[in-house]
Amino acid sequence: MVEELATGTISGPVTCLTVNGMNARIKWTVNHADSGTGSSTGEVRQLDVTDVGEPVMGVSPDTYNDSGACNDSGSCMMNCCDCSMTPGGSKAIMHGNIVVKSS
């Protein structure tokens, strides 16, 4: 997982992935954080995304929510991270295309 923030980049392995229709919840652990990001190595984070479809005229309709640092609950359910957030995104992505598929 690589997340580009306004203050730098944080990255690390995905430890939990839950898919529900067009929504996905990603739990991951930071193993690299640029200084100034406010994140630290070993921090558990959660990202919720919604695949709304293909970009239209270069603009993606997909959305995300970054819950930030959260407690590691150890389970992988729709509440796989103890953050007070519902699955799915509400913030527009800046570029790219989120694709959510269940296997």
N, C-alpha and C positions, 0 to 999 in steps of 0.2 A: 504494500500500500504506500503510495506517495501522495502527500497532500501539500499543495502549494498555497502558502499563506501570504499575506501582504508583507510579512516580516521575514520570510524565508521558507524553507522546506523542512518537513518532517516526514519520516518514513519508517517502515517496519513490517513485520509479517502479520498477515491476517490470522486471527486465532478463532474466529467464529463468523459464519456467514449464514444468515437466515433469509429465505426468499418467500414472499407472500404476494402472489399476483405480480403486479408491476412494481412493488416495493421490495427493497432489500435493506437489511441491517448488517453492517460490517463492524465487528469488534476487532481491534488490532492493538499491537504493542509497539511503542516507539523504540527503535534502536538507533536512530540518528535524528538529531534536532539541531538546526542552525541556531546560532546564538540570536537572541531577540525574538524567538518564536513563543517563548513562555512555556515550552514543553521540555520534558527531560526524559532521558533514556529510562526505559522500564515503565513508563506511564501507559496505562490502558486507556484507549480512546474508542469512541463509537461514532459511526457515520451512518445516517439513514439516507437512502436515495430513492427517487421515483423516476421510472422510465415512462415518459409521457409520449414518446414517439421520436421520429426522425427530425433533424433540424429543418426548419423552413426558412428559405432564403438565408442560410448560414447561421441562423439563430436557433439554439437548442431550447425546446420547451421543457427539458428535464429539470428536476429540482433536487435539492439536498438539504440536510440539516446536520451540522457538526455539533454533537453533544459535548465535545471536548473530553477532558479527563473524567474518568468515572471509576467506580469500584469494580473490581473483577469478581463477578458472581460465579464464574466457573461453569455456567450452563449456557446452552445455545437454544433459546426459545425466542419468541418475539420480544421478550424483555431480557435479552442476553447480556445486557449491561444495565446496572442499577442507576440509570439516568431517567429523570422524569420527562420522557418524550415518547410520543407515539410514532410508529413506523411510518416512513415516507418523508419526503422532503417538502420544503416550502420556499427555499431560497433558490433563485435562478443560478444556473452554472454560468461561468464566464466564457468558456469555450469547450468544445468536445461534445461527446454524445454518450450518455449513460445507457447501457444495455443490460437489462435484468432478464435472465432466463432461468427457469427451474430445470433441473436435469431429469 
